[in-house]
Amino acid sequence: MIEINEHPTTEHNRRTISKLRRELGNIILDTLQDPLVEDIARNSDGWLWIKKQSQPWEKIAELNDIQTENILRAVASSLGVTITPDQPYLDGELIIDGSRIHGNIPPETRRPSFTIRKRPTLIFTLEDYVKQNILIPKHLIILLSAIQDHKNIFVVGSTGSGKTTLVNALIDAASKHTPEDRFVIIEDTGEIQCAAPNTEQLYTTHNRNLDQLVKETLRMRPDRIIIGEVRGSEALHLLEIWNTGHNGGIATAHADSATPQAGLDRMEMLVARANSKLSNNFIRRLIGSTVNVIVCIQNTKEGRKINNITIVEGYRDNEYQLKML
């Protein structure tokens, strides 16, 4: 595991950070510092829950409405926005560490609530995955080979299955095996970590979406293009870029079942939405020639498992040519 430095601070935001820390309180601050905690949620019923890696949600404390409202107001102030009954929600990052927060107040919810998705404080390497029995040694060799050969890797799994954590491990391996590469990373919020010396990260804004950022990457001379989660029209442009010499990319997609076909179906649907004039045959040939490796990760009773790695060898005779390993 690799420890990540704290979110940078400046004198300008020191007072804001101090106020936010006071409102969050010791319980939440302690959970934010726990490297195994991934999510923190305060529900409308007042209970505070945490989700640790490969473990079920755990109820840890009660948080009253006044403290919850004060937390949301402090977050809103740090973001330069307001949260009111007319604007009863907020989205953004905690200035103290970059964790993502979504908050709601009445009338959108019965009582104030929030969900915090922690910014990773540790990067689990692929070797760590083997030690934890998430990944078998044979699949480690396959993934390292794919990374060294600049294959495009598509990570598929359901919500909370660990897709982003796995992407961080893949990027860590890429930065070690190809340190000369320039990495350009695109996402909504800062969840992806990259230790490569030549790295740039782009984030969406209220007027710049993922699709627009994907197009911008061509002017940034990337060797590897990585996108946090593909879920819209950016899917088509990402495939087109990957298909024109920018190999070695990594992307994730949500799928209810952690299977290669579910991932391919999801990508087909997103591309078709981006351009309804494209035929199914064209879309499938584009995907088949561009996506090289599909990695499926899921939650099981024993914890997270990479249950399938599939090589995509093209699209012929009306079907994907898949080699499951």
N, C-alpha and C positions, 0 to 999 in steps of 0.2 A: 504494500500500500504506500501511496505517496501523499504526503501532507501538503495542503494548499495554503498559501498565505492568506491572512485576513483581508477582507474587503478594504481598499485604501480609504483613508480619511484625510481631511484637510482642516485647517483652523476654521474655515468658513462654515463647515457643517458640524463642528464639535458640539455647539450648543443644541442643535437639533438632535444629534445622536444621544446626548445626555438626557434630554427630555423623553425621547422614545424609549430609552433603556428604563427610565423610571416607570413609565406607563406599562411596559411589558412585564416587569416584575421578575423576581428571581426564578420562578418555576419555568417560565417560557424562555428566559435567557439561558438557563441550564440546559434545556432541551435543544436550543439552537447550537449549543457548544458540544452536544453529544454527537460524535461522528457517525453513530449507527442510526440516528433518527433521520427520517426522510421527510415526514409530513407532520404538521401540527394543525389541529382543527378545534375551534370552539363552536359548538352547535347552539341553536336557539334555545335549547333546554338548559344551557349553562354549563354543560360538561366539556372539559378540555380533554382531547384525545391526542395520542401520538402514534405514529406508524414507524416501526424500526425495520431495517432491512430484513427481508425474508421472515418477518413475524406479523401476526395479526394486529389490528388496531387495539390499543390499550387505553382505557379510561384512567386518567391520572389525577384530576383535580376538578373543582368547580371554580368558575370565574363569573363574578357578578356582572350585571349589565353595565353598570357605571364604568368599571374598569375596562370592559370590552369597548364601550363607546369612546373612552379616552384613548385607548390604543388606536382605534380607527381614525380619530381626529389627529393624533400625533403623526400617524402614517400619511394621512392626507396632506397635512401641513408640510411634511418633508418632501412630498411629491409636487407641491404647488397646486393642489386641486382641493375641491371641497366635497364633502359627503353630507347630503341633506335628504329629506323626504322626497324632494323633486329629483335628486341625483343619488339614489340610495345604494350605490355600490362604488367600489374602487378596485383598480388593478394596478400593480406596480411592484417595485422592489424595496425591500427594507434597506435603508441607507447604512445600517450597521454591518451587514454582511452580504447583501445582494440576494438574499432569499426572496422568492416570489410570493406575494400576498394577494389574495382576493377577499374583499370584505363586503358585507351586506348589512343594511339596517332596514327597519320597517319603513314603508309598507312592503318591501320586497321579501322580507322574512318576518317571522313573528317577533323576534327579538334580535339584537345585533349578533352577528356571527362573522367568523373569518376562517380562511384556510391558508396555511403557509406551506409552500413547497420549498424545502431547504436547498440552498446552494450547496453542492457537495463540498465537504471539507477534506475528503480523502478521495484519491483515485485508486480504485481497485484494478490491479493489473490483470492481464489474462492469466498470468501464472497464479495470482490469488484465486481466480475462478477455478482453476484446477485443484488447488489446495482445499477449496470449500466444496468440491464435488459439484459445482455448477457446470463445469466444462470438463469433458474427458480429454486425456492427453492427445489422443488421435486428432481431435478437433482443434486443439491448440496448434498443432503443426500445420493443419490445413489453413487456419486463419492467418498465421504468420506468413505462410507462403503467399496467400492472396494479397496480403498487405505489401509484401516486398515486390510482388508482380504488378502492383497498382491495379488490382481488380476493384470494380465498383461493388460495394457491399451494402445490402439492404436488410435492415434489422426490423423484424416483425414481432409484435406482441400486443397484449391487451394493456389497458390502463394499469399502471402500478406494477408491471411485470419486470421493470428494470432496464428498459430500452436505453434511456439516457446514460445510466451508469455503465452499461455495456459499450455504448459509443465512446465514452471517456476512456475505457480500457483499450478499445481499438485504436483510438487516436494516440494514446500513450505508446502503444506498440509501433505505430507508424512514425511517431516523432523520434523513436529510438533507432528504428531500422532504416529510415530515410530522412535523416536530420537536415539534409540539403533542400528538402521540399518546402515550398511556400504553401501554407494552409490558409484558406479563406473559409470562415465558419459563419453560417447564417442561422439566426434563431429569434424567437420572440423575446426571451429573457436569458440572462447569463447562466445557463445550466451546464453548457458544454465547456470542458476544460482542455487546454492544449499547452503543453510545455515546449513545443517546437520553437526554436529561436525566431523563425520567420512566419509570424502568424498575424492575421487580421480577423476581427470579428465584427459582423454587422448585425444590428438589431432593428426589428420593425418599430415603426412609430405610428402615430394616428393617421399619417398620410403617406406612409411608405410600407407596403406589405411585402410578404415573402417573395411573391412573384417578381416584383420590381427589384428587390435586392438580388435575386438569382441572376437577373439580366445584367446587373451592375458588375457582377463578379468577372465577367469577360474582360473588363477594362482594368482588372487588378492583377493580371498575370498569375493566376493561381496554378499550382501543381495538383492540389487536392481541394475539391469543393465539398463541404460538409454542411448538411442542413439538419436542424434538430428534429423536426417532424414535418413530413410532407402531408398536407391535408387540403390542398386547393389547386388552383391553376398552375402554381409553380411546379407541379409534377411534370408537366409537359416540357417546360423550358429546362428543367434540370436534366431530364433524359436527353434532350437535344444537345445540351452542353456536354454531358458525359459522352455522348455519341460522336462528338467532333474533336476527339483527342485529349479531352480533360479527364483522364482516367484516374482511378485511385480514390474516388469519392465514397462517402458514407452518408446514408440517410435512414430515417426510421419512418414507420407508418403504423397506425393503430389498426389492429385486426382482432375481432372477437375470438378467433381461434388461432393458435400459434402454429400455423401450417404454411408451407410455401405457396399453396394455391390460394389461401386467404390473402396473403400478401400481394400476389399477382393480381387477384381480383380487385383488391383495393386500389392498386396502381392503375389498372385499366379504367376503373370508374372515375378516378380523379383526372386522368388524361382526357377521357371522353367529355367530362364536364368542361374542361378547358377549351375544347374545340369539338363541337358536336358534328362537324363535317368530316372528321377523320373516320375511316372505316375501322371496324373491329380488327380486321386482318392487319391493317397498317399499324394500329396501336400495339398489337401483340408482337409484331415483328420488331418494332422499335424497342419494346421492353425486352424481348428475347435477345436482342443484340447489344443491349446496354447494361442491364442488370446481370452481373456475373455470379454473385454469391448471395444467397438468402440465408440469414441466420434467424432462427425462431427461438424466442425465449418466453417462458411462461412461469406462473406461480403454481407450485404443487404443494401437497401436504408437507413435504420434506423441505420446502423452500424453493427458491428460484432454480430453474434448470434451462440450459440451452439444449433443447430436446431434438433439434434438427439443424443440420447444415446441408444446404443443397446447392449444387453447381448448376447454373443455367447455361445450356449449350446452344441456345437459339430457339427459334420457332419455325417448325416445319411440319408439313402434312397436317395442318390445322390443330397442332398441339405444341405446347412448350416441351422442349427437350431437357428434361430434368434428371440430374444424377444425385440421388440422395446418399450422403456419406455417413 
